Amino acid sequence: MTGPNTIDPAWLPDAALRGIGSRRVTVEGEGPLVDTLRAEVAHAQDKFATSPTDGHVAFRLDAEADTGPEGFTLTRSGGRTTVTAAATAGLLYGYFQVVRLGAAAFTDAPEQTHRPALSRRMLNHWDNIDVHPVMGQVERGYAGGSLFWDDGRPRGDLGRVRAYARLLAACGINAVCVNNVNVHATEARLLTDRIDEVAAIATEFRAYGISVHLSVSFAAPVVLGGLSTADPLDDGVRDWWRTAADRVYAHIPDFGGFVVKADSEGQPGPFAYGRSHADGANLIADALAPHGGTVHWRAFVYNHTQDWRDRSTDRARAAYDHFAPLDGRFRDNAVLQVKHGPMDFQTREPVSPVIGALPRTRVAVELQATQEYTGQQRHVCALAPMWAEVLGFRPEGDDGPTVGGLAGSGGLVAVSNAGADPYWTRHPLAQFNLYAFGRLAWQPDAKPQQLLDEWIELTFDPEETIDPERLRSGLHAVLRDSWATYEKYTAPLGVGFMVQPGHHYGPSVDGYEYSPWGTYHFADRDGIGVDRSRATGTGYAAQYSKPWSQTYETPESCPDELLLFFHHVPYGHVLHSGTTVIQHIYDTHFEGVEEAEAAQRVWASLADLVAPARHARVAELYEEQLNSAREWRDHVNSYFLRKSGIPDAGGRRIH
Ligand code: GCV
């Protein structure tokens, strides 16, 4: 894989600091974040010391300012730009807003106050210390090894972690869970005798206002403490967790809390003791409460050893069935962390009905920036449009709150796509997913196209590019609709999981069809899809409130893109688009590959505008993307031609 000689600056190249670096800047206030801000300003001025202008930028603390703990007010008038905040975090976020605005930060404009809509904006790393025999070091990681550990030990030089923290703060992220939710034996010890390693990482993140969290094993009292039980109602177990939390806070006073995957895919949990997930979450919440910490308890609980012959069990139902009855039983410092869809980060899923179903429980919504099912950072797949759709969804219809609003109670979380690769995300264009996640967590109703423009302007310095407009429109052409393109050449109409088992890359239409994982499409010679209606299917559609329970109940009212998620229909079923299901499958698979080919040509045409190493890396990955997309097209089209016997109306070549 080609790459740069140094670590890529992503959306903070020095060129983006030109505006602030060439002005007179004053910074008021004290504290670690103000120290960071002063260091940022000094760095910018060092780079542009030779080009002073007469503008002035001031950062001031004002305890009376109505900005909340992280917000800021920006005023721009008469050559003076002022960031005012009630707390030091606001000054730092204000600094990055000034950077983001570029030249516009220094022209007159009405006063603006920015406050994050969500107070927790978190990344989850699925990093292991050791290299796991099947999953590698970073589970579902496609960007090299861990940023935190190497060769079984903490990285000696944490400068890279500091640089990562800076990038994250610049897009608004304020919390990071550093290790995998599947907690293996070595990583379990981060909670106890290896806590110093977490403390060292926390020092780097703290400088940028980011709290550190840890994934812990529910069985820790047994595997680390030598107790005979991990029963959440056992006094010895409760004492053990309290002592464990006390020790963590003795090392990391501003520690954020724990993330727990329990009773899920082999991880231990409260079911073993006949206890509920509220009992489990509250045990850990109580240990954290004296220190102000929070437990993020994942709702990803389902039976992964089901019998594929059993048509009555529906994995999509599981999280709601387990958790909706527990509403109101969680502590205030327990957050239920719910994947955005009911299955597992497929290219297209409906929004999880759990998100709106627990009004008396704090809920965080979990997205997946790491592209497990969306091309594994070898395919271009900009996820902001998907996330914006999820965040704008209203579980109770037009008059109810959005998912973004509901997540205000617990936060927005993404599984990180970053690793030790010099481009951070392996595919340089996947950096946009990380950036867009942070910005959407700050402002869930931000428009994906606007975020794309921001990212382009920061990442690709307009003044160093000979034709910024051609570059901008080229990048829009390759990124803007890339999720839609990816969806076209992979699994159709919301059915999901036609991937190769295990690693989940590339097509295998029946790969999971006769497996225990609960992920089926039920294609036969007559039709395809899962009947999840209340009337004749698994009843999943009835887990939604109105109007969605009605919308999803019948094939006539169900949106096309989710049809096969909710219904089993004949291949000749006519979609709202006017075409049949089988013809839609053929058409979209041909179109998707053509769109990817067109994007590849656009990228080639940008060779004179993009740094050679970055251009070469993306060009190389496009070769892989196109090979893979053609595999997808030919597998899926051939499979359905052979199953259905219905020819393509376009008479195109299917194998
Ligand atoms: C960390 C999916 C992934 C697993 C992941 C799991 C989870 O099943 O394939 O690798 O485990 O989700 O979110 O816990």
Residues whose N, C-alpha, C, O or C-beta is under 5 A from the ligand:
A	BS01	GCV	E139 R140 N182
